[in-house]
Amino acid sequence: MVQHAHTSMIVLLAAHGDDGLSVAVRDSSATVPSFTGAPAPTSYGGRGMLLIDSVADRWGSLPLTHGKVVWALLSGGMTGVRRG
């Protein structure tokens, strides 16, 4: 289950060979994400940006006329990842 901005979303993934992966999510919400630290342990949600901030080399957002794109770059230096 994905809990999101209560709008439709488009998810784009781009592999960069052994250099990593780009992830971008576009939605219709004008609310810009921010990372303010971990939520309370008893919170139902609010961990999405914590996860992104933990695993991404860089991330950010781009405001659009009708929504935004949130993007993240993940390095290809993941050891122990099994490739099929």
C-alpha positions in Angstrom: 0.0 0.0 0.0 1.2 3.5 -0.8 -0.1 6.4 1.1 0.7 9.6 -0.8 -0.5 13.1 -1.3 -4.1 12.0 -1.9 -3.7 12.8 -5.7 -2.8 10.6 -8.6 0.9 10.1 -9.1 3.4 9.1 -11.7 6.5 7.2 -10.7 9.6 7.3 -13.0 12.6 5.1 -12.5 15.9 5.4 -14.5 18.8 3.0 -14.1 22.2 4.4 -14.8 24.2 1.2 -15.3 26.4 0.5 -12.3 26.2 4.2 -11.3 22.8 4.1 -9.6 19.2 4.8 -10.0 17.1 8.0 -10.3 13.6 8.0 -8.9 11.0 10.8 -9.6 7.4 11.1 -8.3 5.1 13.6 -9.9 1.8 14.5 -8.2 -0.8 17.2 -8.2 -0.2 18.5 -4.7 1.5 21.9 -4.3 2.8 20.9 -0.8 6.6 20.7 -1.0 8.1 17.9 1.1 10.5 18.6 3.8 12.6 16.4 6.1 12.5 17.5 9.7 13.7 14.4 11.4 12.1 11.1 12.4 8.4 11.2 13.4 7.2 9.9 16.7 7.5 6.1 17.0 3.8 5.9 17.4 3.0 7.9 14.3 1.0 6.1 11.7 2.9 7.6 8.8 5.4 10.3 8.0 8.4 8.2 7.3 8.7 8.6 3.5 11.1 11.5 3.5 13.1 9.9 6.4 13.6 6.8 4.1 14.6 9.0 1.1 17.0 11.1 3.2 18.5 7.9 4.6 19.2 6.1 1.3 19.6 8.9 -1.3 22.8 10.6 -2.2 20.8 13.7 -3.1 17.1 14.5 -3.3 14.9 17.5 -3.9 11.7 18.8 -5.4 10.7 20.9 -8.4 7.5 22.9 -8.2 5.2 22.7 -11.3 2.2 24.7 -12.4 -0.1 21.9 -11.2 1.8 20.1 -8.6 5.5 19.0 -8.2 8.1 16.4 -8.8 10.1 14.9 -6.0 13.3 13.2 -7.1 16.1 11.2 -5.5 19.5 9.9 -6.8 20.7 6.6 -5.4 24.3 5.5 -5.9 25.3 2.3 -7.6 27.7 1.4 -4.8 25.3 -1.0 -3.1 27.2 -4.0 -2.0 25.4 -7.3 -1.5 22.7 -6.5 -4.0 21.8 -9.6 -6.0 21.2 -8.9 -9.7 19.1 -11.4 -11.7 
